[in-house]
Amino acid sequence: MDNADLLRFCDWLDEQMPLVVNHFPYVKKSGAYVDLSDNEIGTDGLDKLFQVLRGHRVPCVVLKAYRNSIDDSFVDTLVEYLYTQPEAFPMHGIHISHNDISDKGAFRLIRAAAQCGHYPRLTTRLPLWLRLEVNALTNPQKVIKDANNEGFTVCLMQDGLCSREKCDHYSGVHVQLPYFLNQPAKGFANLEQFGASQRRQTWAAPYSSSQGTLAPKAASPAAAAAPEIPGETEAR
């Protein structure tokens, strides 16, 4: 699916949504779970989809659009949505890894999540789950350092994993960034979708949101399994 396909789908969806909302009014509370991964979609299609959902007052609680053609222009759409989303139904997670987001775009998303007032979420105290690995970032460590300097609380999650029993996210973490430091060499962000397998070796680093320190560490085999978005099942 590319932008043209998604735009046609959005036109159809815009016509059908009144029927959907009329017959299933709870969708305005349960929200939409959007998975458009492994496509060739860019900003135009995704921006139109958000317009349609907003027009029918249906919140987007989970967005998965990894391995697409997303760049910083879509960050504008996400930043606006984070600030204006319904207070009672904020997004649980955004998974846009394997795209073309820059250091500036990643920082803008972190800043929006920290300043929009919705995270940690009021009911569960959970932060925004944000997957941005394998994008076009050249210095992810500096992005984290700059976020710390601005007072934004982020958690890189050791080995990309999270255990509720040992979780300190109730201390006011704004954003979870699993695998964030796993960024390829510049220009390699989208090689995988074209059949190339060359990748910088995956690695993760334990991070303490309270101490603000980074300590490189080889990733464990468990890190290869992508963790689910917290609250994802309740968002479907």
N, C-alpha and C positions, 0 to 999 in steps of 0.2 A: 504494500500500500504506500502511495506517495501523497503529496499535498493535495493534488487534484482529486484523488479518490476520497480523502478525508473531507475535503470541502463539499463534495457531492453528498457524502454520508451526513454531514452536519446539516445540509439543507433538508434532507429527508427527516433527520432527527428533530429538527425545529418544527416540522409539520406534525410529527407524531407525539411530541412531548405533552401537549395538552391532554391527549387521551391517556397517556401513561400516568400523568399526575392525577387525573380524574379517577382512574380505576385503582391506582396504587398511591394514595396520598402520603403514605409513610415514607416515600422516596425523598420527600423534602427534609426528612429527619435522618434517615439512614444514609442518604447521600449516594454519590456515584463512585464506583470503583473502576477506574479507567486503566486498561492495559493495552498499550499500542506498541509494545516492544518488538524489536527485530523488523523494522520497516525502513522506509526512506522519507519519513515525515519531518518537516521543519516547522518554522514558526507560524507560517500562515495557517496551516491546518489546525495546529494545536490552539492557536489564538481564537480561531472561529469556534472550536469546540467549547472553550471556556466561555465565550460569549453566549452560546446556546444554553449551556447549563445555568449561567447566571441569569439569563433572560427568563428562565422558567423556575428560578429560585431553588435550584437543586444544587447543593454543595458538592464539591469534589473532595472526597476524603482521602483517596489514595490515587496517585498518578504514577504509572509505570510506563516509561518511554525510553528505556535503555536501548542502545544500538539503533540509533536513528541519525538524523542530520540536524541536530539541535545545536545552535550556537548562542552567543550572548544576547541576541535579539529576543529570544524567548524568555530570557531572564526578566526582561521588562514586564512581561505578562505575569510571571510567577510572583514577582515582587508586589505588583499591584494587587494580585489576588490575596497574598498573605496579609496585606494591610486591611483589605476590605471584606475578607471572608466573614461568614456569620460567626459571631462570638461563641454561640453554643455548639457549632459544628466545625471546628478548625481541622485543617488537613492533618492526617496521621503521618503520612509519608510521601516522599517524592523520590523516585528512583530514575535518574537520568544519567547513569554511567554510560561509558562507551559512546560519547558524543564529542562535541567540540566547544565545551565551556572553558573559558579562560580563567586565569587567576582573579581578574577583576570581577568576572561574573560570579564565581564561587563566593568571593567575599561579599558581594552584594546580597546573595541569597542568605548567607549566614547573618549578615547585619539585619536584613528584613525580618528573619525569624526571631532574632533577639529583641528587636525594637517594636514589632507589631503588637505586642501585648498578649498574644495567644499562647506563648510557650514559656515555661512548661504548661501543658493544658490544665485548665482549672479543675477538671473532674479527676483525672488520673495522675496529674503532675508529671506526665511523660513529655519529653521534648519532641521536636520535629525529627523524624527519621529521614535523613538526607543522604542518598547514595550519589557520589560524584567521582568515583574512581575512574581511571582510564578516560580522562578528558584531555583538554589541551593545556592543562596547568603546567607551568615550568618550575614553580617554586612553591609547592603546597605547604612546606614548613613555614615560609614567610606569611602565607595566608593565615595560618593558625596563630602565629606570633602577633600579627596585626589585629586579629580578632581578640586575642587576650589583652592587648594594649588598649583596645576600645571597651573592655569590660564585658565582652560577649563570652558566655560560658559554653564551651563545646566539649564533647567527649568523643575521642577517636576509637574507643572500645578495643581493648587488647585482643589481638588476633581477629578482630572483626566480630567478636562474639559478645553476647550480653546475657547475663544471668540475673533474673529478677531477684533471686535470693540475696545476691551480693551487690545489687545495683545501688549506686549513690545518686541516681537521677532525681531523687526527691529533694536534693539540696539546691535545686534551681537551675539545672542544665537546660539551655535553650535548644541545642542541636546535637543529635548523634550523627557522627560522620564515619561509619564503618568503611575501612579500606581506603580512606581519603588520601593517604600518602602514596598509594599505589598508582602513580601516574607514569605513562610511557614517555619515551623521548618525544620531543616536540614534533608534531606532524604524524605521529603514529596512532592517534586516537581512534581512527576508524578502520585500521587495516584489517581487523578481524572480520568485519562484515563483508570484505571483498575477498575472503579466502586466505588471507595471509595469517601466519601463526607466530610471527616474530613479536616478542614481548619482553620488556624488561622484567626481570625476576620479581615475582610478587613478594611483597614484604609488608609488614605492619609494625606499628610501634605502640607500646603501652603509653597511655597519656593520662596524667592526673589533672583534672579540671581545676582542682584547688591549688596545685603547685605550679601548673603551667609548664611542665617539663616534658621533653620528648626524649625517648630512649629507643634507638633503632634495635629491632629484634627480628630474627628470621621468623617467617610465618610458619605456623604449625600446619599439618595436613588438614586439621579441622577447619582452618580458615578458608579452604576451598569451597566449602558449602555455604551458599549465600543465606544469611539469616533472614527470617521473615520480618516484615514490618510489624512492630508491636501494635496490637489492636487491629491487625489486618483482617482477621476473620469477622470481627464485628462490623467491619466497613463494607463487606460484600453485600 
